């Protein structure tokens, strides 16, 4: 089995929903209660196996493996041989599995970095807006001071001495 551009394209496309599902379940508010339950259980269970099982649902990287298994199973159910890389047998699924996990986690890291950059930009904008507001207040204070000084000036012309 030869690796074609279609396999590469499918790898990058199939990793997108894997990353989306893993990110949504592990971080978003909609799954907060089940995530908190799994986190409590991963710390409180007596059995090592149970603690590790529940931990898998609180770790973005770990959970992406489960999501990848689901999507590989889903691809195998449809028409065609399913998503395999390099080999037409079970080895193709194994390589696909780790390749999809790698690309999905690259997407997740890229997304996290993008969020950091956006947050940094927002903070920089807030600082600049605060500086602008302080400068406006300073200008208003100086204008008020100038108006007071102008009000103190005599209104009649001062005679010139010759």
C-alpha positions in Angstrom: 0.0 0.0 0.0 1.5 3.3 -1.1 1.0 6.5 0.9 -0.7 9.0 -1.4 -1.7 12.7 -1.0 -5.2 11.5 -0.3 -4.0 9.6 2.7 -2.1 12.6 4.0 -5.2 14.9 3.3 -7.5 12.4 5.1 -5.0 12.3 8.0 -5.2 16.1 8.5 -8.9 16.2 8.0 -9.8 13.3 10.2 -7.6 14.8 13.0 -9.8 17.9 13.1 -13.0 16.3 14.6 -10.7 14.2 17.0 -9.2 17.4 18.3 -12.5 19.2 18.5 -14.2 16.4 20.5 -11.2 15.9 22.8 -11.0 19.7 23.5 -14.7 20.0 24.1 -15.1 17.2 26.5 -12.0 18.0 28.5 -12.2 21.8 28.7 -15.6 23.2 27.8 -18.3 24.2 30.3 -20.9 21.9 28.8 -19.1 18.8 30.2 -18.0 20.4 33.5 -20.1 18.1 35.8 -18.9 14.8 34.3 -15.4 16.1 34.1 -15.4 17.1 37.8 -16.9 13.7 38.7 -14.1 11.9 36.8 -11.5 14.2 38.4 -12.8 13.4 41.9 -12.9 9.7 41.1 -9.4 9.8 39.6 -8.2 11.0 43.0 -10.5 9.1 45.4 -10.7 5.6 43.9 -8.9 2.9 45.8 -8.0 0.9 42.8 -5.1 2.0 40.6 -7.0 0.9 37.5 -10.1 2.8 38.4 -8.1 6.0 39.1 -6.3 5.7 35.8 -9.6 5.0 34.0 -11.2 8.2 35.3 -8.0 10.2 34.7 -8.3 9.4 31.0 -11.4 11.7 30.8 -9.7 14.7 32.4 -6.5 14.7 30.3 -6.8 16.2 26.8 -3.9 14.1 25.4 -5.2 10.9 27.0 -8.8 11.5 25.9 -7.7 12.1 22.3 -6.6 8.4 22.2 -10.1 7.3 23.0 -11.6 9.7 20.5 -9.2 8.4 17.8 -10.2 4.8 18.5 -13.9 5.9 18.1 -13.2 7.6 14.7 -11.1 4.7 13.4 -13.9 2.4 14.3 -16.4 4.7 12.6 -14.2 4.9 9.5 -14.1 1.1 9.4 -17.9 0.8 9.5 -18.4 2.8 6.3 -17.9 1.6 2.7 -14.3 0.8 2.0 -11.5 -0.5 4.1 -11.4 2.2 6.7 -8.6 4.6 7.4 -5.2 2.9 7.3 -1.8 4.2 6.6 1.1 2.4 4.9 -0.2 -1.2 5.4 -3.5 -2.7 4.3 -3.8 -4.9 7.4 -4.0 -4.3 11.1 -0.6 -2.5 11.1 -2.2 0.2 9.0 -4.7 0.9 11.8 -1.9 1.1 14.4 0.0 3.6 12.3 -3.1 5.5 11.6 -4.0 5.6 15.3 -0.7 7.1 16.4 -0.6 9.5 13.4 -4.1 10.8 14.1 -3.3 11.3 17.8 -0.1 13.2 16.8 -1.8 15.4 14.3 -4.9 16.0 16.6 -2.6 17.0 19.5 -0.6 19.3 17.2 -4.0 21.0 16.4 -4.8 21.2 20.1 -1.4 22.8 20.8 -1.8 25.2 18.0 -5.3 26.1 19.3 -3.9 26.6 22.8 -1.1 28.8 21.5 -3.6 30.8 19.5 -5.7 31.4 22.6 -2.6 32.6 24.5 -1.7 35.0 21.7 -5.3 36.3 21.6 -5.4 36.8 25.4 -2.0 38.6 25.3 -3.3 40.9 22.6 -6.5 41.7 24.5 -4.4 42.5 27.6 -2.1 44.8 25.6 -5.2 46.5 24.2 -6.6 47.0 27.7 -3.3 48.5 28.8 -3.2 50.9 25.9 -6.9 51.9 26.5 -6.1 52.5 30.1 -3.1 54.7 29.1 -5.3 56.6 26.6 -7.9 57.2 29.3 -5.3 58.4 31.7 -3.9 60.8 29.1 -7.4 62.1 28.4 -8.0 62.8 32.1 -4.6 64.5 32.3 -5.5 66.7 29.3 -8.9 67.5 30.9 -7.2 68.4 34.1 -4.7 70.7 32.3 -7.5 72.3 30.3 -9.4 73.0 33.6 -6.3 74.4 35.2 -5.8 76.6 32.1 -9.4 77.9 32.3 -8.9 78.8 35.9 -5.7 80.7 35.1 -7.4 82.5 32.3 -10.3 83.4 34.6 -7.8 85.0 37.1 -6.3 87.2 34.4 -7.5 90.8 34.5 -10.1 91.6 31.9 -9.1 95.3 31.5 -6.1 96.0 29.4 -3.0 96.9 31.3 -1.6 100.3 30.3 1.8 100.3 28.8 4.5 102.5 30.3 6.5 104.7 28.0 
